């Protein structure tokens, strides 16, 4: 539940960062670096929340092999993306 709350909240923050800029009649999306408490200590709390969700699923499934495999696969996918996002934010 905690992971899902973090994930949903962080996704909402990121979604609201994209604003339409209408200068000179040009509709162009502009991206901003998040300024929210979730982003204070971690660059991608949405990814962290999703990893936490899947870890909770592993625990709920009593560490079944398919659940653990999915957790490892998801973490292996999201951690490199989070590192890339962190580098972009710098």
C-alpha angles and dihedrals in degrees: 000000000000092000092049092049092050091046096048094044094048092047089052092051091050093046091053092051091071107086130174112245112205101185112145090000091292115137102207129156115234123197125214132194109255117256103191132119091251089060095050097089103017130041098214111029089164090064091043090052092051092049089049090050092054092046088054088051089053090053092045090051090051092246095302115183096242092050092047091047091052091047091051092046092049093046091048089054100042101041095062090045090051091051090051091049091049090053090049091051090055 
